[in-house]
Amino acid sequence: MGGVTMNARNDGRQISADFIQLPSKRELPAYYKQVLQPMDFTRLRKNLKHGHYDTIDAFGNDIKLLVSNCQSFNREDSEIYHDSETILAIWERLKASATALL
């Protein structure tokens, strides 16, 4: 997961910072009313550690869920929306590289 979480923008800001851990229900109740399956990198990591993913596609589905959640909640012109697009592009490159090695 390091390839997805360690990338920084040209300004040095880590693009994944807002995706590491979601705000709590108390901090952002509207998010949890709109997003039925919350996902962040902390949950992804926990699922990975506990063997939740049988395939690379199963892991990818949760990456896509994280991105989809972000895009459904945030405006298209927001920084976090654009960061989610970058995260998806990085994931797709990593997956293609891993698949090429098989």
C-alpha contacts under 8 A as a table, 3 or more apart, distances in Angstrom:
res1	aa1	res2	aa2	distance
1	M	4	V	5.51
1	M	5	T	6.32
1	M	45	R	7.83
2	G	5	T	5.07
2	G	6	M	5.54
3	G	6	M	5.68
3	G	7	N	6.62
3	G	90	I	7.50
3	G	94	L	7.56
4	V	7	N	6.24
4	V	16	S	7.35
4	V	87	I	6.19
4	V	90	I	6.15
4	V	91	W	6.41
5	T	14	Q	7.71
5	T	15	I	7.51
5	T	16	S	5.26
5	T	17	A	7.71
6	M	14	Q	6.70
6	M	15	I	7.95
6	M	16	S	7.27
7	N	14	Q	5.92
7	N	15	I	6.30
7	N	16	S	7.33
8	A	11	D	7.63
8	A	12	G	5.34
8	A	13	R	5.31
8	A	14	Q	4.13
8	A	15	I	5.47
9	R	12	G	5.23
9	R	13	R	5.48
9	R	14	Q	6.31
9	R	15	I	6.32
10	N	13	R	7.48
14	Q	17	A	5.62
15	I	18	D	7.40
15	I	83	D	5.63
15	I	86	T	7.91
15	I	87	I	7.70
16	S	19	F	5.18
16	S	20	I	6.42
16	S	83	D	7.27
16	S	87	I	7.38
17	A	20	I	5.59
18	D	21	Q	6.95
18	D	22	L	7.40
18	D	80	I	7.47
19	F	22	L	6.51
19	F	40	D	5.36
19	F	41	F	6.04
19	F	66	L	7.97
20	I	40	D	5.59
20	I	41	F	4.63
20	I	42	T	5.68
21	Q	40	D	5.51
21	Q	41	F	6.47
21	Q	42	T	5.80
22	L	39	M	7.70
22	L	40	D	6.15
23	P	26	R	7.99
23	P	27	E	5.87
23	P	28	L	6.19
24	S	27	E	5.09
24	S	28	L	6.23
24	S	29	P	7.71
25	K	28	L	5.27
25	K	29	P	4.72
25	K	31	Y	7.71
25	K	32	Y	6.36
26	R	29	P	5.71
28	L	31	Y	5.72
28	L	32	Y	7.25
29	P	32	Y	5.39
29	P	33	K	6.43
30	A	33	K	5.09
30	A	34	Q	6.31
31	Y	34	Q	5.29
31	Y	35	V	5.77
31	Y	73	F	6.86
32	Y	35	V	5.13
32	Y	36	L	6.57
32	Y	38	P	7.36
33	K	36	L	7.04
34	Q	73	F	7.28
35	V	38	P	6.05
35	V	69	N	6.24
35	V	73	F	7.51
37	Q	65	L	7.87
37	Q	69	N	7.92
38	P	66	L	7.27
38	P	69	N	7.05
39	M	43	R	6.24
39	M	44	L	7.23
39	M	62	D	7.16
39	M	65	L	6.72
39	M	66	L	5.05
39	M	69	N	7.64
40	D	43	R	5.43
40	D	44	L	6.32
40	D	66	L	6.08
41	F	44	L	4.83
41	F	45	R	5.98
42	T	45	R	5.20
42	T	46	K	6.25
43	R	46	K	5.02
43	R	47	N	6.06
44	L	47	N	5.13
44	L	48	L	6.10
44	L	59	F	7.84
44	L	62	D	7.10
44	L	63	I	7.89
45	R	48	L	5.02
45	R	49	K	6.10
46	K	49	K	5.06
46	K	50	H	6.21
47	N	50	H	5.21
47	N	51	G	6.27
47	N	52	H	4.99
47	N	53	Y	7.02
48	L	51	G	5.26
48	L	52	H	5.80
48	L	53	Y	6.22
48	L	59	F	7.87
49	K	52	H	7.63
51	G	54	D	7.19
53	Y	56	I	7.22
53	Y	58	A	5.50
53	Y	59	F	5.67
54	D	58	A	6.53
55	T	58	A	5.21
55	T	59	F	6.68
56	I	59	F	5.18
56	I	60	G	6.10
56	I	95	K	7.69
57	D	60	G	4.74
57	D	61	N	6.04
58	A	61	N	5.09
58	A	62	D	6.82
59	F	62	D	5.41
59	F	63	I	6.57
60	G	63	I	4.92
60	G	64	K	6.12
60	G	91	W	7.62
61	N	64	K	5.01
61	N	65	L	6.08
62	D	65	L	4.75
62	D	66	L	6.14
63	I	66	L	5.13
63	I	67	V	6.36
63	I	88	L	7.26
63	I	91	W	7.66
64	K	67	V	5.02
64	K	68	S	5.92
64	K	88	L	6.93
65	L	68	S	4.98
65	L	69	N	5.94
66	L	69	N	5.29
66	L	70	C	6.32
67	V	70	C	5.16
67	V	71	Q	6.17
67	V	84	S	5.27
67	V	85	E	7.20
67	V	87	I	7.57
67	V	88	L	6.82
68	S	71	Q	5.09
68	S	72	S	6.03
69	N	72	S	5.27
69	N	73	F	6.25
70	C	73	F	5.36
70	C	74	N	5.93
70	C	80	I	7.53
70	C	81	Y	6.42
70	C	84	S	6.80
71	Q	74	N	5.36
71	Q	75	R	7.10
71	Q	76	E	7.10
71	Q	81	Y	5.61
71	Q	84	S	7.29
72	S	75	R	7.90
74	N	78	S	6.79
74	N	80	I	7.37
74	N	81	Y	6.17
75	R	78	S	5.36
75	R	81	Y	6.66
76	E	81	Y	5.78
76	E	82	H	7.39
77	D	81	Y	6.94
77	D	82	H	7.41
78	S	81	Y	5.29
78	S	82	H	6.56
79	E	82	H	5.21
79	E	83	D	6.16
80	I	83	D	4.84
80	I	84	S	6.18
81	Y	84	S	5.13
81	Y	85	E	6.58
82	H	85	E	5.09
82	H	86	T	6.41
83	D	86	T	4.99
83	D	87	I	6.19
84	S	87	I	4.98
84	S	88	L	6.25
85	E	88	L	5.18
85	E	89	A	6.24
86	T	89	A	5.04
86	T	90	I	6.11
87	I	90	I	5.14
87	I	91	W	6.13
88	L	91	W	5.03
88	L	92	E	6.15
89	A	92	E	5.11
89	A	93	R	6.28
90	I	93	R	5.14
90	I	94	L	6.16
91	W	94	L	5.08
91	W	95	K	6.02
92	E	95	K	5.10
92	E	96	A	6.10
93	R	96	A	5.13
93	R	97	S	6.17
94	L	97	S	5.10
94	L	98	A	6.14
95	K	98	A	5.08
95	K	99	T	5.99
96	A	99	T	5.07
96	A	100	A	6.09
97	S	100	A	5.15
97	S	101	L	6.56
98	A	101	L	5.26
98	A	102	L	6.80
99	T	102	L	5.32
